[in-house]
Amino acid sequence: MLTLYFSPGACSMASHIGLEEAGAPYEEKPVLLPKGEHKTEAYLKINPRGKVPALGVDGKVITENTAILTYLAKRFPDKRLLPADPLEEARCISTMAWFSNSVHPPYTHYLRPERYAEGEAAQAAVKATAKQTFLAQCSEIDSLLKGKEWIMGDQFTVADPYALVFYGWGVRAGFPMNELSAYTAWKDRMLKRPTVKKILESEQNVLVKPA
């Protein structure tokens, strides 16, 4: 049995959707970040870094969306959640790594500027720069999607649920995400997938529930 440790609204939504797309039987274990449950002794035994997602697999734990999503795609190959060509597979994993190391961080800086600077003026500067950077990264995702049905082309892959995280975050922050036409059209296609809609509704995501 697979066990997913996640927090609604967090980037763990990507792995949550990935599990549904894989058709894997799994157990949900919410770890509510707003309540500090990721800092409890019990959860730190699962993931000492105190972050979500974490995926329990036969007594072992995988952390980080990129690793979890890649594992799910390879464990359930019949679902075709990674490109079959090795080069395209590497490009898909590279895209998810970029999501993790370049798209995610500026949103964290925007949401929690006090972690990165002291004083109101410095924090305001961090927040402003972070917003600009995050929107530039979302614009790059929009460019990636132009002329494509899915992130990697004609085939839905595990990169797609990861990209949806950032669109939802932008909407939640009140950013003009609808100005990104390709990204928005792709978001609409994502919401038509039963697996995606199921998880967004269960997590009460802003894309299916008014803020």
Summary of the structure (lengths in Angstrom):
residues: 211
radius of gyration: 16.9
end to end distance: 34.0
largest distance: 52.7
contacts: 673
relative contact order: 0.13
helix: 61%
strand: 9%
